[in-house]
């Protein structure tokens, strides 16, 4: 048993990594924990045995078994594992700069969790089967397996909007947020569009999208803001106002949490 950077670990000898991608498997003792920490990468976690709760930026979420759970860069995380049984999970982490821009854009809008598909299980097994990355070619194999895993996550996530549209109230709320994301009372308008209470709308978002209305709005604002940074010459102040942020500093903090860099650097990277 080891204690490593705040992690109570019973067994952790399955790690395959390159400079850009990590695959791992770990088992925690009962009552184990990990964190608090600041997430630096794009990460997928699949709980295979036991139980766990994770608190992300103050919001606590139970991790169901056999669900692929997405964690994005810049957020504060604190994992607490089952107090009465060992907990085992696998994960894949990809550095933000290695993640293609299209996947970053789609991951920012994806639900937090989707069922772990058979292909995901096979990709995890294939990466861990590499064991040692002893050559450049082997490293490229592991890195492309990692990208394929996130692409499969997004493929599974594509089923969620279809399920969401089965709920007309949720569909109206989502459309309202997409159209009025820059308005201060956007969430109130979304509740009116859905014709339900605040708690009712929360339940619908969590059931179908695995997130909250407030986080969905935040993701929409960041997505639109980053698109404006890349595709227009508007100033950061102008974009901040159009996205409904209180001030440019608030907008900059949201972009940094999402993209791992400040707004001007996002624009510079896109325009180069």
C-alpha positions as CSV (number, residue, x, y, z in Angstrom):
1,X,0.0,0.0,0.0
2,X,1.3,3.5,-0.9
3,X,0.3,7.1,-0.1
4,X,1.2,9.3,-3.0
5,X,0.3,13.0,-3.3
6,X,-2.9,12.6,-1.2
7,X,-3.9,9.3,-2.8
8,X,-4.6,6.2,-0.6
9,X,-3.6,3.4,-3.0
10,X,-3.6,-0.4,-2.5
11,X,-2.3,-1.3,-5.9
12,X,-1.2,0.9,-8.8
13,X,1.2,-0.9,-11.1
14,X,-0.7,-0.5,-14.4
15,X,0.5,2.7,-16.0
16,X,1.2,3.3,-19.7
17,X,2.3,6.8,-20.6
18,X,3.9,9.1,-23.1
19,X,4.5,12.8,-22.9
20,X,1.0,13.4,-24.2
21,X,-1.2,10.6,-23.0
22,X,-1.6,8.4,-19.8
23,X,-3.5,5.2,-19.4
24,X,-3.8,3.8,-15.9
25,X,-5.6,1.3,-13.6
26,X,-5.6,1.7,-9.8
27,X,-7.3,0.1,-6.8
28,X,-8.0,2.1,-3.7
29,X,-8.3,0.7,-0.2
30,X,-11.7,1.3,1.6
31,X,-11.9,4.9,2.6
32,X,-9.3,5.9,0.1
33,X,-9.2,9.4,-1.4
34,X,-7.5,11.4,-4.1
35,X,-7.2,15.2,-3.9
36,X,-8.1,17.9,-3.7
37,X,-6.3,18.6,-7.0
38,X,-6.6,20.9,-10.0
39,X,-7.3,18.9,-13.2
40,X,-4.7,19.7,-15.8
41,X,-5.8,17.3,-18.6
42,X,-8.8,15.9,-20.4
43,X,-9.5,12.7,-18.5
44,X,-12.0,9.8,-18.8
45,X,-12.5,7.6,-15.7
46,X,-14.4,4.3,-15.6
47,X,-15.3,2.8,-12.3
48,X,-15.1,-1.0,-12.4
49,X,-15.6,-2.0,-8.8
50,X,-16.5,-0.4,-5.6
51,X,-17.9,3.1,-5.3
52,X,-16.8,6.7,-5.4
53,X,-18.0,10.3,-5.1
54,X,-16.2,13.2,-6.7
55,X,-16.7,16.9,-5.9
56,X,-15.9,19.2,-8.9
57,X,-15.8,22.9,-8.1
58,X,-18.1,22.3,-5.1
59,X,-20.6,20.1,-6.9
60,X,-20.7,16.5,-5.7
61,X,-21.4,13.6,-8.1
62,X,-21.7,9.9,-7.5
63,X,-19.6,7.8,-10.0
64,X,-21.8,4.9,-11.3
65,X,-20.0,1.7,-12.3
66,X,-19.4,1.1,-16.0
67,X,-20.0,4.8,-16.9
68,X,-17.2,6.8,-18.7
69,X,-17.0,10.0,-16.7
70,X,-15.4,13.1,-18.4
71,X,-13.2,15.6,-16.5
72,X,-12.1,18.8,-18.1
73,X,-8.9,20.9,-17.5
74,X,-8.9,23.7,-14.9
75,X,-11.5,22.3,-12.4
76,X,-10.8,21.5,-8.8
77,X,-11.6,17.8,-8.0
78,X,-11.8,15.8,-4.8
79,X,-12.4,12.0,-5.0
80,X,-13.6,10.0,-2.0
81,X,-13.9,6.2,-2.4
82,X,-16.1,3.6,-0.8
83,X,-15.6,3.3,3.0
84,X,-16.3,-0.4,3.1
85,X,-14.9,-2.0,0.0
86,X,-12.0,-1.7,-2.4
87,X,-12.6,0.6,-5.4
88,X,-10.9,0.0,-8.8
89,X,-11.0,2.2,-11.8
90,X,-9.2,2.8,-15.1
91,X,-8.5,6.2,-16.7
92,X,-7.0,7.9,-19.7
93,X,-5.6,11.5,-19.6
94,X,-4.7,13.6,-22.6
95,X,-2.7,16.9,-22.4
96,X,-4.8,19.9,-23.6
97,X,-2.3,20.9,-26.3
98,X,-2.4,17.4,-27.8
99,X,-6.2,17.2,-28.0
100,X,-7.3,18.3,-31.5
101,X,-9.3,21.6,-31.5
102,X,-12.4,19.9,-32.9
103,X,-12.5,17.4,-30.1
104,X,-11.8,20.1,-27.5
105,X,-14.9,22.0,-28.8
106,X,-17.1,19.0,-28.7
107,X,-15.9,17.8,-25.3
108,X,-16.8,21.2,-23.8
109,X,-20.4,20.5,-24.8
110,X,-20.5,16.8,-24.1
111,X,-22.5,15.3,-21.1
112,X,-20.4,14.5,-18.1
113,X,-20.9,10.7,-18.4
114,X,-22.1,8.1,-20.9
115,X,-22.3,4.3,-20.6
116,X,-18.9,2.7,-21.2
117,X,-19.2,0.9,-24.6
118,X,-17.6,-2.4,-25.5
119,X,-15.2,-0.5,-27.8
120,X,-14.1,1.7,-24.9
121,X,-13.3,-1.4,-22.9
122,X,-11.3,-2.8,-25.8
123,X,-9.4,0.5,-26.2
124,X,-8.5,0.6,-22.5
125,X,-7.3,-3.0,-22.7
126,X,-5.3,-2.4,-25.9
127,X,-3.5,0.6,-24.4
128,X,-2.7,-1.3,-21.2
129,X,-1.5,-4.2,-23.2
130,X,1.3,-2.0,-24.5
131,X,2.8,-2.1,-21.0
132,X,6.1,-0.3,-21.8
133,X,6.4,2.5,-24.3
134,X,9.9,1.6,-25.5
135,X,9.9,3.4,-28.9
136,X,8.5,6.4,-30.7
137,X,6.3,4.1,-32.7
138,X,4.9,2.5,-29.6
139,X,4.2,5.9,-28.1
140,X,2.3,6.9,-31.2
141,X,0.1,3.8,-30.9
142,X,-0.8,4.7,-27.3
143,X,-1.5,8.3,-28.2
144,X,-3.8,7.4,-31.0
145,X,-5.6,4.9,-28.8
146,X,-6.2,7.7,-26.4
147,X,-7.6,10.0,-29.1
148,X,-9.8,7.1,-30.3
149,X,-11.1,6.6,-26.8
150,X,-12.2,10.2,-26.5
151,X,-13.7,10.0,-30.0
152,X,-15.7,7.0,-29.0
153,X,-16.9,8.8,-25.9
154,X,-18.2,11.6,-28.1
155,X,-19.8,9.0,-30.4
156,X,-21.7,7.6,-27.4
157,X,-22.5,11.2,-26.2
158,X,-24.1,11.9,-29.6
159,X,-27.0,9.6,-28.4
160,X,-27.8,11.9,-25.5
161,X,-29.2,14.9,-27.5
162,X,-31.6,12.4,-29.2
163,X,-32.7,11.2,-25.8
164,X,-33.0,14.7,-24.5
165,X,-35.3,15.6,-27.4
166,X,-37.7,13.0,-26.2
167,X,-38.4,15.5,-23.4
168,X,-40.1,18.5,-25.0
169,X,-39.6,20.7,-22.0
170,X,-35.9,20.0,-21.9
171,X,-35.6,20.6,-25.6
172,X,-37.3,24.0,-25.2
173,X,-35.0,24.9,-22.3
174,X,-31.9,23.9,-24.3
175,X,-33.0,26.0,-27.3
176,X,-33.7,29.0,-25.1
177,X,-30.2,28.8,-23.6
178,X,-28.6,28.5,-27.0
179,X,-30.5,31.6,-28.2
180,X,-30.3,33.8,-25.1
181,X,-27.0,32.7,-23.6
182,X,-25.8,36.3,-23.3
183,X,-28.8,37.5,-21.3
184,X,-28.5,37.8,-17.5
185,X,-31.9,36.1,-16.8
186,X,-31.2,33.3,-19.3
187,X,-31.9,30.5,-16.8
188,X,-35.1,32.0,-15.7
189,X,-36.2,32.2,-19.3
190,X,-35.2,28.6,-19.8
191,X,-37.4,27.5,-16.9
192,X,-40.3,29.4,-18.4
193,X,-39.7,27.8,-21.8
194,X,-39.6,24.3,-20.1
195,X,-42.7,25.2,-18.1
196,X,-41.3,23.7,-14.9
197,X,-39.7,24.7,-11.6
198,X,-36.0,25.2,-10.9
199,X,-35.7,21.8,-9.3
200,X,-37.7,20.1,-12.1
201,X,-35.4,21.6,-14.7
202,X,-32.3,20.5,-12.7
203,X,-33.7,16.9,-12.6
204,X,-34.2,16.9,-16.4
205,X,-30.8,18.2,-17.2
206,X,-29.1,15.7,-14.8
207,X,-31.2,12.8,-16.1
208,X,-30.6,13.3,-19.8
209,X,-27.4,15.3,-20.0
210,X,-25.6,14.4,-16.8
211,X,-25.1,18.1,-15.9
212,X,-26.9,21.1,-14.4
213,X,-28.6,24.0,-16.3
214,X,-26.1,26.4,-14.9
215,X,-23.1,24.3,-16.1
216,X,-24.8,23.9,-19.5
217,X,-25.1,27.7,-19.7
218,X,-21.5,28.2,-18.7
219,X,-20.4,25.7,-21.3
220,X,-22.5,27.5,-24.0
221,X,-21.0,30.9,-23.0
222,X,-17.5,29.6,-23.1
223,X,-18.0,27.8,-26.4
224,X,-19.5,30.9,-28.1
225,X,-16.8,33.1,-26.5
226,X,-13.9,30.9,-27.7
227,X,-15.5,30.8,-31.2
228,X,-15.6,34.6,-31.3
229,X,-12.0,34.8,-30.2
230,X,-11.0,32.5,-33.0
231,X,-13.2,33.8,-35.7
232,X,-13.7,37.5,-35.1
233,X,-11.7,40.6,-34.3
234,X,-13.9,41.6,-31.4
235,X,-12.1,42.6,-28.3
236,X,-12.1,40.5,-25.1
237,X,-14.3,43.1,-23.5
238,X,-16.8,43.0,-26.3
239,X,-16.9,39.2,-26.4
240,X,-17.3,39.1,-22.6
241,X,-20.4,41.4,-22.7
242,X,-21.9,39.4,-25.6
243,X,-21.5,36.2,-23.6
244,X,-23.3,37.6,-20.6
245,X,-20.2,37.6,-18.3
246,X,-20.1,40.2,-15.5
247,X,-16.8,41.6,-16.6
248,X,-13.8,40.7,-18.8
249,X,-11.9,39.2,-15.8
250,X,-14.8,36.8,-15.2
251,X,-14.8,35.8,-18.9
252,X,-11.0,35.3,-18.9
253,X,-11.2,33.1,-15.9
254,X,-13.9,30.9,-17.5
255,X,-11.8,30.6,-20.7
256,X,-8.6,29.8,-18.8
257,X,-10.5,27.0,-16.9
258,X,-11.9,25.6,-20.1
259,X,-8.9,26.0,-22.5
260,X,-5.9,26.0,-20.2
261,X,-4.9,29.4,-21.5
262,X,-6.1,33.1,-21.4
263,X,-8.3,34.5,-24.2
264,X,-5.5,36.4,-26.0
265,X,-3.5,33.2,-26.2
266,X,-6.5,31.3,-27.5
267,X,-6.7,33.9,-30.3
268,X,-3.0,33.9,-30.9
269,X,-2.9,30.1,-31.3
270,X,-5.8,30.1,-33.6
271,X,-4.5,33.0,-35.8
272,X,-1.0,31.5,-36.1
